[in-house]
Amino acid sequence: MADLLSDDEIADRLPADWDREGDEIVRVYEFDDYLGASGFLAAAAGVAEDAWHHPEMTVRWGECEVRLTTHDAGGITGNDIDMAERLDGIYD
């Protein structure tokens, strides 16, 4: 199991455009339409499955909200930060 990050570690490592909300890190990716957001979700699901680290994702018109936490550790770990960076890589 991955180790929980301290508040300072989270603040130092949290990627740009991500926010901390309690025991989760959250980002809303923006798109021009529903299909763009849905396509991102599909690509993100593949990345998540490959990493065996599954975020909560919600699609709305023009956006996809992603929430990351490591449930078995009870909070935010390096796995969440790594997944956030991987998702940012497929968005750019």
C-alpha positions as CSV (number, residue, x, y, z in Angstrom):
1,M,0.0,0.0,0.0
2,A,1.2,3.5,-0.8
3,D,2.0,5.9,2.1
4,L,-0.1,8.9,2.7
5,L,1.5,12.2,1.8
6,S,1.8,15.0,4.4
7,D,0.0,18.3,3.9
8,D,3.3,19.9,2.9
9,E,4.1,17.1,0.5
10,I,0.7,17.5,-1.2
11,A,1.1,21.2,-1.4
12,D,4.6,20.9,-2.9
13,R,3.7,18.1,-5.4
14,L,0.1,19.1,-6.5
15,P,0.2,19.7,-10.2
16,A,-1.0,23.1,-11.6
17,D,-4.8,23.3,-12.1
18,W,-5.5,20.7,-9.4
19,D,-7.1,21.5,-6.1
20,R,-7.2,19.7,-2.9
21,E,-10.6,19.0,-1.4
22,G,-10.1,17.1,1.9
23,D,-8.8,13.6,1.1
24,E,-9.0,14.1,-2.7
25,I,-7.3,16.1,-5.4
26,V,-9.7,17.4,-8.0
27,R,-9.5,19.0,-11.5
28,V,-12.1,20.0,-14.0
29,Y,-10.9,19.6,-17.6
30,E,-12.6,21.8,-20.1
31,F,-13.7,21.0,-23.7
32,D,-15.7,22.6,-26.5
33,D,-18.5,20.1,-26.3
34,Y,-19.8,16.9,-24.8
35,L,-18.0,14.6,-27.1
36,G,-14.7,16.1,-26.3
37,A,-15.3,15.6,-22.6
38,S,-16.5,12.0,-23.2
39,G,-13.5,11.2,-25.4
40,F,-11.2,12.4,-22.6
41,L,-13.0,10.2,-20.1
42,A,-12.5,7.2,-22.4
43,A,-8.8,7.9,-22.8
44,A,-8.4,8.6,-19.0
45,A,-10.1,5.3,-18.3
46,G,-7.5,3.5,-20.3
47,V,-4.7,5.2,-18.5
48,A,-6.3,4.5,-15.1
49,E,-6.8,0.8,-15.9
50,D,-3.2,0.5,-17.1
51,A,-2.1,2.0,-13.7
52,W,-4.7,0.1,-11.8
53,H,-5.6,3.4,-10.1
54,H,-9.2,4.4,-10.8
55,P,-10.4,8.0,-10.3
56,E,-14.0,9.1,-9.9
57,M,-14.9,10.9,-13.2
58,T,-18.0,12.9,-14.0
59,V,-18.8,14.1,-17.5
60,R,-20.9,17.2,-18.1
61,W,-21.4,19.2,-21.2
62,G,-17.9,20.7,-22.0
63,E,-16.1,19.3,-19.0
64,C,-14.9,16.2,-17.2
65,E,-14.3,16.4,-13.5
66,V,-11.7,14.0,-12.1
67,R,-11.3,13.2,-8.4
68,L,-8.3,11.2,-7.1
69,T,-7.7,9.5,-3.7
70,T,-6.2,6.2,-2.6
71,H,-9.0,4.5,-0.8
72,D,-7.0,1.7,0.8
73,A,-4.6,4.3,2.3
74,G,-7.4,6.6,3.4
75,G,-6.2,9.7,1.6
76,I,-3.8,11.2,-0.9
77,T,-0.7,9.3,-1.9
78,G,2.0,9.6,-4.5
79,N,-0.1,7.4,-6.7
80,D,-2.7,10.2,-6.9
81,I,-0.1,12.8,-7.9
82,D,1.3,10.4,-10.5
83,M,-2.1,9.7,-12.0
84,A,-2.9,13.5,-12.1
85,E,0.3,14.1,-14.0
86,R,-0.5,11.3,-16.4
87,L,-4.0,12.6,-17.0
88,D,-2.6,16.1,-17.6
89,G,-0.4,14.5,-20.2
90,I,-3.3,13.2,-22.3
91,Y,-5.1,16.5,-22.0
92,D,-2.3,18.8,-23.2
